[in-house]
Amino acid sequence: QVQLLESGGGSVQAGESLRLSCVTSGRSFSGDTVAWFRQAPGKEREFVAAMFRSSGRTDYADSVKGRFTISRDNAKNTVYLQMHRLKPEDTGVYYCAADPAVIQSKVVDARNYGLWGQGTQVPVSS
């Protein structure tokens, strides 16, 4: 069974940094587009960042541009989300997602991803 497992979450203060990891088991996802989404309490899940499968092109939500960086290590079947200058509004459960069929113009839509992790909590205090 293919699984995604996030780690690296935890409580931080505003201005601090954190790196999330997402590792897959069961198969390689070197051919997948990978992404991070987050969900704040009482809000819908929102797009954070994505890396397209073939080009390696990255996309970011406007709210995290310049602060967050998505990267991947295919040899380790791991995707990372490096987060700097965290803000209280970054608080939420962060999920990684993967899918081999997402097209470039649809990377921000959570409905296009078939494989999801269970999420990792990132509370940011002011």
C-alpha positions as CSV (number, residue, x, y, z in Angstrom):
1,Q,0.0,0.0,0.0
2,V,1.4,3.4,-1.0
3,Q,1.6,5.9,1.8
4,L,2.8,9.4,2.4
5,L,4.1,10.3,5.8
6,E,4.7,13.9,6.9
7,S,7.0,14.9,9.8
8,G,8.7,18.0,11.1
9,G,5.7,19.8,12.4
10,G,5.6,21.4,15.8
11,S,4.9,24.6,17.8
12,V,7.0,27.6,16.8
13,Q,7.0,31.3,17.4
14,A,6.5,33.9,14.8
15,G,9.7,34.6,12.9
16,E,11.1,31.2,13.3
17,S,11.8,28.5,10.7
18,L,10.7,24.9,10.3
19,R,11.2,22.2,7.7
20,L,8.6,19.7,6.9
21,S,9.3,16.3,5.3
22,C,7.1,14.0,3.4
23,V,8.3,10.5,2.6
24,T,6.6,7.9,0.5
25,S,6.5,4.2,1.0
26,G,5.3,1.6,-1.4
27,R,6.5,3.2,-4.6
28,S,8.7,5.9,-5.9
29,F,7.0,9.3,-6.7
30,S,9.8,10.6,-8.9
31,G,7.2,10.8,-11.7
32,D,4.6,12.7,-9.6
33,T,3.8,16.3,-9.2
34,V,4.1,16.9,-5.5
35,A,2.5,19.6,-3.4
36,W,1.9,20.9,0.1
37,F,-1.5,22.1,1.3
38,R,-2.6,23.4,4.6
39,Q,-5.8,23.7,6.6
40,A,-6.4,26.1,9.3
41,P,-9.0,25.5,12.0
42,G,-12.4,26.3,10.6
43,K,-11.1,26.9,7.1
44,E,-10.9,25.0,3.9
45,R,-7.7,23.3,2.8
46,E,-5.6,25.7,0.7
47,F,-2.7,25.3,-1.6
48,V,0.8,26.2,-0.4
49,A,3.4,25.0,-2.9
50,A,3.9,22.5,-5.7
51,M,6.7,21.1,-7.8
52,F,5.7,19.8,-11.2
53,R,6.8,16.3,-12.1
54,S,8.8,16.8,-15.3
55,S,10.1,20.3,-15.3
56,G,10.6,20.7,-11.6
57,R,8.8,24.0,-11.9
58,T,7.6,25.3,-8.6
59,D,4.5,27.3,-7.7
60,Y,3.7,29.0,-4.5
61,A,0.7,30.6,-2.9
62,D,1.1,34.4,-2.8
63,S,1.0,34.3,1.0
64,V,4.2,32.2,1.2
65,K,6.2,33.4,-1.7
66,G,9.7,34.4,-0.6
67,R,9.4,32.6,2.7
68,F,8.7,28.9,1.8
69,T,10.6,26.6,-0.5
70,I,9.5,23.2,-1.8
71,S,12.1,20.7,-2.8
72,R,12.4,17.0,-3.4
73,D,15.0,14.3,-3.2
74,N,13.9,11.5,-5.5
75,A,16.6,9.2,-4.3
76,K,15.1,9.4,-0.8
77,N,11.5,9.6,-2.0
78,T,11.1,12.7,0.1
79,V,9.6,16.1,-0.4
80,Y,10.4,19.0,1.8
81,L,8.8,22.3,2.7
82,Q,11.3,24.7,4.2
83,M,9.4,27.5,6.0
84,H,11.1,30.8,7.1
85,R,9.7,33.8,8.9
86,L,6.7,32.0,10.0
87,K,3.6,34.0,10.9
88,P,0.6,33.1,13.1
89,E,-1.5,33.0,9.9
90,D,0.6,30.0,8.7
91,T,-0.9,28.0,11.5
92,G,-2.6,24.8,10.3
93,V,-2.3,21.2,9.5
94,Y,0.1,20.7,6.6
95,Y,-0.5,17.9,4.2
96,C,1.6,16.6,1.4
97,A,0.1,15.3,-1.8
98,A,1.3,13.6,-4.9
99,D,-0.1,12.5,-8.2
100,P,1.4,11.5,-11.6
101,A,-1.4,13.0,-13.7
102,V,-1.7,16.6,-12.4
103,I,-1.2,19.0,-15.2
104,Q,0.7,22.2,-14.7
105,S,-2.3,24.5,-14.8
106,K,-4.1,22.4,-12.1
107,V,-1.4,22.1,-9.5
108,V,-3.2,24.3,-7.0
109,D,-6.4,22.3,-7.0
110,A,-6.4,19.7,-4.2
111,R,-9.0,17.6,-6.1
112,N,-6.3,16.6,-8.6
113,Y,-4.2,14.8,-6.2
114,G,-4.9,11.1,-5.4
115,L,-2.3,10.4,-2.7
116,W,-2.3,12.3,0.6
117,G,-0.5,12.1,3.9
118,Q,-2.2,12.3,7.2
119,G,-0.9,15.8,8.0
120,T,1.4,17.4,10.5
121,Q,0.4,20.2,12.8
122,V,2.2,23.6,12.7
123,P,1.0,26.0,15.3
124,V,2.7,29.4,15.1
125,S,2.3,31.7,18.1
126,S,2.7,35.5,18.1
